[in-house]
Amino acid sequence: VLEKVDVSKVKDLIMSTARRDGKAVIIGIEQEGGSSGKEIAYEYEQALRAEGFRVVIDQKTANKETSSKLARAAIISPVVKSGRVGVIYGSWKNEFLKQLVNFPSKGIHDDAVDALTGAYMLLTTKIAAPLAAENTLNFVRTAHQLLPTNLYAGRSMY
């Protein structure tokens, strides 16, 4: 979602987007520096968890190598250039691409850069392996339930 809303509506937008996406989607919340950033991230996290959503907090300033927007953009730039990032259709797509193409530039928002780099960092450093393991386990459980009890019934080895 790439939408500019009044600060009083941000939480409502996050909650409605989470509900629309469903509980299978992990929610990444950016935690800005300072105590107010921690407080807001905590408030959003608690509201989302109360409804059963999985939440990961992105603390951008924790790692000096990835704390600036330019540093984060430099990490994902080769990934995008190699064609390993796709963009799905949405009413926000043109604005999203405009922000990426024009970064860094004065007078043009860079929320898309924050969102893309934040999502990439979360997927590659915080949730990729556990999510893959969970999905594999769920697949094995489902496949096991669909298999006949005796795989060799009615078959001969010779």
N, C-alpha and C positions, 0 to 999 in steps of 0.2 A: 504494500500500500504506500503510495507516494502522494500524500495529501497534506495540505497546510490547514491546520485547524487551530482555533483558539486554545490556549493552554488549559482552559477549564474543560475542554472536550477530549484531550489526549487520552486519558484513561478510558473513556467510553469507546473511543476508536480502537484502542488496543484490545479491549474486552470483546467488542463486536467482531473484530477481525479474528481473534482466537476462536470464538464460537463458530464462525463461518468456516474456518479452516479445519476445525475438529481437534479432538484430543490426541490424535496420532501425530500431530505436528508439534515439534518442540519449539517453544517460544524463547527467542533470544532478546534479552533486555540490556540496553546499553546503560552502564553506570558512569555518569559523568564524575569528574573529580570533585572533591569537597564533600562536606557533610550533607548538603542538600541533595547532591546527586545520589549518595548512598540511601538517604531517606526516601526519595522518590522511587528508586529502583526497588527498595524493600517493599514499599506500598504496592507497587504494581505486581511484584512477585507474590506477595501474600494474597492479593485479590485473585490472581490467576490460579494459584495452588488451591485456594478455597473452592474453586470450581473444577478441580481435578486436572488442570493442565500441568505439563512438565515445563519447567523454566530453567534457563541457564543465564546467569548474569555475565555480561561482557565488561570486564574492567580494563578499558583501553589503556589507562595510564600505568598499569601495573608493570608492563614491560617497556623499558625505555626505547628498545629497538623498533617497537611497533606503536609507540604512543602518538606520533604525529600523523596527520592525514596523508602527507606525502610519503612517509615510510610505509604506511599500510597500503597505499595505492601502488607503490613500487613492488610490493609482494605479490599482488594479484595481477598486475599488468601483464607479465609474461604468460600467465594462465589464460587470460582473456585473448591475448594475441595468438596463442596456439589453438584457439577454437574450442577450448574445453569449458566455456561458459555460454549458456544459451539464455535467451530472454523470451519468456512466454508472452502471448498477446494480452494486453490490458489497456484500459484507457490512459494509464500512466506511462506506457512504454515510450512514447516520443519524448516526454519530459525527462524520463530516466536516462535515455540514451544521450540527450542533449547535455545533461549535467556531466555524464561520464566523459564525453568527447571534449567538452570545454574545460575540464579540470586541469590544473588550477586556473581559475579566472575570476577576476573581480566582477561583481555584479551578477554572477550566476550562482544559484544555490548549489550546494554540494551534498545535500542529504542523500542522494543516490550513491555517492562515493562512500559515505559512512555506512549505508545499509549493505552495499555489496561487499565491502572489505570486512565489515563486522560479521556478516553471514559466512564469508569464506573462512575467517579466523575461527569462528565457532565450529564450523563443519570439519575443519582440518585439525583442530587442536583440542576440542572439548567433547564433541558428541559423535564423531564418525565411528570410532571403534566400538563403543558400547552399543550404539544404534545398530551397527552391522551385526554384532553378536546377537542382539535381541531379535532382529528380523530373521536371522538364520535359525535361531532356536524356534521361533514361531512357525517358520516354514517346515522344519523337521517335525514338529508336533502335528501340524496339519496333515502333512504327508503320511505320517504314521497312522493317523486316524482313518485315512482313506484306503490304506493297504489292507488286503485280506489278512486274517490272523495267521495263516500258514502260507508263506510265499511259495512253498514247494508243493502244495497240494495239487495232485493231478499231473505233476510233471515228473519226468524221469531224467536222471543224469546221463543215461546212455541212449 
